[in-house]
Amino acid sequence: MSGNWSDLRVRTGSGLAMVAAGALAIWLGGLPFVALAVLVTGLMIWELAAMTRPEGAASWPAVALGLTAAAALFVVVFGHLWFLTPLLILPAALGSFVTARRDRAIFAAYAVLILLAGYALVALRLGVGPGVILWLVCVIVASDVGGYFAGRAFGGPKFWPSVSPKKTWSGTVAGWVGAGAVGGLFAAAGPGGLALVWLSPIVALAGQMGDIAESAIKRRMGVKDSSALIPGHGGVLDRFDALIGAAVVVLLLVPLMPQTLFGG
């Protein structure tokens, strides 16, 4: 296998492993799901801190910030201590004002979004149920898979070449179509209502913007991947960047449309 498809086998294997782990955690809920959300959130903060540290700076502050983020999220969501939610800004504050940092404002803003996304995933799973998480993940996966294959197969004009040179309009639109199809399937299954058909592309767009935001940060920092933790995908941020934007948007949608989104 060569050319545009050379990374497909490794990418698919890693993707299937992540899907299996995520599906099990979604089904089990409780501590397993909280643990997965905390782990992923901590790793993303570590990667962001590592990317934004000045050249030659020590690496241990990035590890410390990742552990701080994981601990803060765990305290808030596992103990149901929602009044401690302001703790979620602690990693952003420490990373911006205590440790050496390039582009402090960018780090702070994106770190807050990462923690909000972790909070959103747990709050949605505990407050609404596994259906909304399954729908959210399926929308992101359909958008990513549709965009990947359509972009590689059809190419064409770039969506935002100065920020994400590999993304094309064909892949972007294919992602919206795939997300709409997922919404239709969930609507047909009964838990979410027909509004999911048009809400799903909106969530997919939020995910695509999350992807583009992370691409912009990587280009600004001069790195190709956020890390090398996941074969074929780069880092955790590279794989879950879309989930950051999408999860926050869904958290905002649920109280606005509680009867539409799975009766939450």
C-alpha positions as CSV (number, residue, x, y, z in Angstrom):
1,M,0.0,0.0,0.0
2,S,1.5,3.4,-1.0
3,G,0.7,7.0,-1.7
4,N,-2.3,8.6,0.0
5,W,-3.3,5.3,1.6
6,S,0.1,4.2,3.0
7,D,-1.0,4.9,6.6
8,L,-4.4,3.3,6.4
9,R,-3.5,-0.1,8.0
10,V,-1.8,1.3,11.1
11,R,-4.4,4.1,11.4
12,T,-7.2,1.5,11.2
13,G,-5.7,-0.8,13.8
14,S,-5.2,2.0,16.3
15,G,-8.6,3.4,15.6
16,L,-10.3,0.1,16.2
17,A,-8.5,-0.3,19.5
18,M,-9.6,3.1,20.6
19,V,-13.2,2.4,19.5
20,A,-13.2,-0.8,21.5
21,A,-11.9,0.9,24.7
22,G,-14.2,3.8,24.3
23,A,-17.3,1.6,23.6
24,L,-16.6,-0.5,26.7
25,A,-16.2,2.6,28.9
26,I,-19.4,4.2,27.5
27,W,-21.4,1.0,28.2
28,L,-20.0,0.5,31.7
29,G,-20.3,4.2,32.7
30,G,-19.5,5.1,36.3
31,L,-15.8,4.8,37.3
32,P,-14.5,3.3,34.1
33,F,-16.0,6.1,32.0
34,V,-14.8,8.8,34.5
35,A,-11.3,7.2,34.5
36,L,-11.1,7.2,30.7
37,A,-12.2,10.8,30.5
38,V,-9.8,11.8,33.2
39,L,-6.9,10.0,31.5
40,V,-7.6,11.5,28.1
41,T,-8.0,15.0,29.5
42,G,-4.7,14.7,31.4
43,L,-2.8,13.4,28.4
44,M,-4.2,16.3,26.2
45,I,-3.1,18.9,28.7
46,W,0.3,17.3,28.9
47,E,0.7,17.4,25.1
48,L,-0.5,21.0,24.9
49,A,1.9,22.0,27.7
50,A,4.8,20.1,26.0
51,M,4.0,21.8,22.6
52,T,3.9,25.3,24.1
53,R,7.0,25.1,26.4
54,P,9.9,27.3,25.3
55,E,12.8,25.7,23.5
56,G,15.2,24.2,26.0
57,A,12.8,24.4,28.9
58,A,12.4,21.4,31.3
59,S,9.8,18.8,30.4
60,W,8.6,18.1,33.9
61,P,6.2,21.1,34.1
62,A,4.2,19.6,31.2
63,V,3.8,16.3,33.1
64,A,2.8,18.2,36.3
65,L,0.2,20.1,34.4
66,G,-1.2,17.0,32.9
67,L,-1.5,15.4,36.4
68,T,-3.0,18.5,37.8
69,A,-5.7,18.5,35.1
70,A,-6.5,14.9,35.7
71,A,-6.7,15.4,39.4
72,A,-8.9,18.5,39.1
73,L,-11.3,16.8,36.7
74,F,-11.5,13.7,38.9
75,V,-12.3,15.6,42.0
76,V,-15.1,17.6,40.3
77,V,-16.8,14.8,38.4
78,F,-16.2,11.6,40.4
79,G,-17.1,13.2,43.7
80,H,-20.1,15.0,42.1
81,L,-18.6,18.2,43.6
82,W,-20.0,20.5,41.0
83,F,-19.4,23.6,43.2
84,L,-15.7,22.9,42.7
85,T,-16.0,23.3,38.9
86,P,-13.8,26.5,39.0
87,L,-10.9,24.0,39.7
88,L,-11.0,23.2,36.0
89,I,-9.3,26.5,35.2
90,L,-6.4,25.6,37.6
91,P,-4.2,24.0,34.9
92,A,-4.7,26.9,32.6
93,A,-3.8,29.4,35.3
94,L,-0.7,27.4,36.4
95,G,0.5,26.9,32.9
96,S,0.1,30.5,31.9
97,F,1.4,32.3,35.0
98,V,3.7,29.9,36.9
99,T,5.5,27.9,34.3
100,A,7.5,29.0,31.3
101,R,5.2,29.2,28.3
102,R,5.1,30.3,24.7
103,D,1.8,32.0,23.7
104,R,0.3,32.0,27.2
105,A,-3.1,33.2,26.0
106,I,-3.3,30.4,23.5
107,F,-2.4,27.8,26.1
108,A,-4.8,29.2,28.6
109,A,-7.8,29.3,26.2
110,Y,-7.2,25.8,24.8
111,A,-6.5,24.3,28.2
112,V,-9.8,25.6,29.5
113,L,-11.6,24.1,26.5
114,I,-10.0,20.7,27.0
115,L,-11.1,20.7,30.7
116,L,-14.6,21.8,29.7
117,A,-14.7,19.0,27.2
118,G,-13.7,16.4,29.8
119,Y,-16.3,17.8,32.1
120,A,-18.9,17.8,29.4
121,L,-18.4,14.1,28.5
122,V,-18.8,13.0,32.1
123,A,-21.8,15.3,32.8
124,L,-23.5,14.1,29.6
125,R,-22.9,10.4,30.4
126,L,-24.1,10.8,34.0
127,G,-26.9,13.3,33.4
128,V,-28.3,12.2,30.0
129,G,-27.1,8.6,29.5
130,P,-24.9,6.5,27.2
131,G,-27.1,7.3,24.2
132,V,-26.0,10.9,23.8
133,I,-22.3,9.9,24.2
134,L,-22.7,7.1,21.6
135,W,-24.4,9.6,19.2
136,L,-21.6,12.2,19.8
137,V,-18.8,9.7,19.2
138,C,-20.5,8.3,16.1
139,V,-21.0,11.8,14.6
140,I,-17.3,12.6,15.1
141,V,-16.2,9.2,13.7
142,A,-18.5,9.5,10.7
143,S,-17.3,13.0,10.0
144,D,-13.7,12.0,10.3
145,V,-14.0,8.9,8.2
146,G,-16.1,10.6,5.5
147,G,-13.7,13.5,5.4
148,Y,-10.6,11.2,5.2
149,F,-11.8,9.0,2.3
150,A,-13.5,11.8,0.3
151,G,-10.5,14.1,0.8
152,R,-8.1,11.5,-0.3
153,A,-10.3,10.2,-3.2
154,F,-11.6,13.5,-4.6
155,G,-9.2,16.2,-3.4
156,G,-10.2,19.6,-4.7
157,P,-10.1,23.1,-3.1
158,K,-8.7,23.4,0.3
159,F,-11.0,24.3,3.2
160,W,-8.6,26.5,5.1
161,P,-5.1,26.0,3.6
162,S,-3.2,28.5,5.8
163,V,-4.2,26.6,8.9
164,S,-4.9,23.0,7.8
165,P,-3.5,22.4,4.4
166,K,-4.7,18.8,4.1
167,K,-8.4,19.5,4.6
168,T,-10.5,19.9,1.5
169,W,-14.0,21.1,0.9
170,S,-14.9,17.7,-0.5
171,G,-13.8,16.0,2.8
172,T,-15.5,18.7,4.9
173,V,-18.9,18.3,3.1
174,A,-18.6,14.5,3.1
175,G,-18.1,14.8,6.9
176,W,-21.4,16.8,7.2
177,V,-23.2,14.2,5.1
178,G,-21.9,11.3,7.1
179,A,-22.9,13.1,10.4
180,G,-26.4,13.7,9.0
181,A,-26.7,10.0,8.1
182,V,-25.7,9.1,11.7
183,G,-28.4,11.5,13.0
184,G,-30.9,9.8,10.7
185,L,-30.0,6.4,12.0
186,F,-30.3,7.5,15.6
187,A,-33.6,9.3,14.9
188,A,-34.9,6.1,13.2
189,A,-33.9,4.1,16.3
190,G,-36.1,6.4,18.4
191,P,-34.0,7.9,21.2
192,G,-33.3,11.4,19.8
193,G,-36.0,12.6,17.4
194,L,-35.7,13.9,13.8
195,A,-33.9,17.1,14.9
196,L,-30.8,14.9,15.2
197,V,-30.6,14.9,11.4
198,W,-29.8,18.6,11.3
199,L,-28.1,18.8,14.7
200,S,-25.5,16.2,13.8
201,P,-23.9,18.2,11.0
202,I,-23.7,21.2,13.4
203,V,-21.9,19.0,16.0
204,A,-19.7,17.7,13.1
205,L,-18.8,21.3,12.2
206,A,-17.9,22.1,15.8
207,G,-15.7,19.0,15.8
208,Q,-14.1,20.1,12.5
209,M,-13.4,23.5,14.1
210,G,-11.8,21.8,17.1
211,D,-9.6,19.9,14.7
212,I,-8.6,23.1,12.9
213,A,-7.9,24.9,16.1
214,E,-5.4,22.2,17.1
215,S,-3.9,22.3,13.7
216,A,-3.4,26.0,14.0
217,I,-1.7,25.6,17.4
218,K,0.7,22.9,16.0
219,R,1.6,25.1,13.0
220,R,2.3,28.0,15.3
221,M,4.5,25.8,17.5
222,G,6.2,24.2,14.5
223,V,5.3,20.6,15.3
224,K,3.7,17.9,13.1
225,D,2.0,15.9,15.8
226,S,1.0,16.7,19.4
227,S,3.0,13.5,20.4
228,A,3.7,10.0,19.2
229,L,1.5,8.1,21.6
230,I,-1.0,6.6,19.1
231,P,0.4,4.8,16.0
232,G,-0.9,6.3,12.8
233,H,-2.7,9.1,14.6
234,G,0.1,11.0,16.4
235,G,-1.0,12.2,19.8
236,V,-4.1,12.1,21.9
237,L,-4.9,15.7,20.9
238,D,-4.5,14.7,17.3
239,R,-7.2,12.1,17.7
240,F,-9.5,13.8,20.1
241,D,-9.3,17.4,19.0
242,A,-12.6,17.2,17.3
243,L,-14.2,15.9,20.4
244,I,-13.2,19.0,22.3
245,G,-15.4,21.4,20.2
246,A,-18.2,18.9,19.7
247,A,-18.6,17.9,23.4
248,V,-18.8,21.5,24.6
249,V,-21.4,22.3,21.9
250,V,-23.5,19.3,22.8
251,L,-23.3,20.2,26.5
252,L,-24.8,23.6,25.5
253,L,-27.5,22.0,23.4
254,V,-28.8,19.6,26.0
255,P,-30.4,22.2,28.3
256,L,-31.7,24.2,25.3
257,M,-33.4,21.1,23.7
258,P,-33.8,18.5,26.4
259,Q,-36.6,16.6,24.7
260,T,-34.8,16.4,21.4
261,L,-31.5,15.0,22.7
262,F,-32.5,11.7,24.2
263,G,-35.0,13.0,26.6
264,G,-32.3,14.5,28.8
